[in-house]
Amino acid sequence: VCDSDWRVRKSALEVIPSAYREGLEEQLREAVMSRLEDAEVGGNVRVYDERSRCDSDVRSAATLCLVGLAGHHQGWVVSALEDIKGSERVQGAVRERVEEALRMFSEE
C-alpha cells in the first residue's frame, strides 16, 4: 500500500479484506489509515489533475477496504468508518457502502 505507483496501492487495498489474517491488525490499521489522510473520497471530488484523481481512487479504495474489514469485527475499523461517515468529504456510492457496513455491524 505504500508503493510509488497509485495502481499498486489501489490494488493492494482492494485485496486486503480477502487476505485478512488475525495478528496483523496493527499493520493493517497503519497501512489503511495512511491512505485516508487529507482526502476527499468518492462522489463529487473535483479533479484538478491526474494525480488528484489517482489519489482519490486510492483513498476510495482505502475506504472500501475498511468496509470489507468491518466483517472481522475490529473496533478500529468501526471507529474509522464512523469518522468517515461523519465527514462531508465522503460522497456517493462510497458513502452508501460505509453506511451499509455500519448498519450491518450494529445489527450483529
QUINORGI-V342169 format. One line per field, one symbol per residue. psi: psi as a letter, one per 40 degrees, with the letter a starting at -180 (. if undefined). A space follows every 50 residues. Layout:
psi->???
This chain:
psi->eeidhdddddddddeddeehhieeddddddddddeehfihhabfhhhdid ddddddddddddddddddedeefhdddddddddddeheehiadddddddd ddddddd.
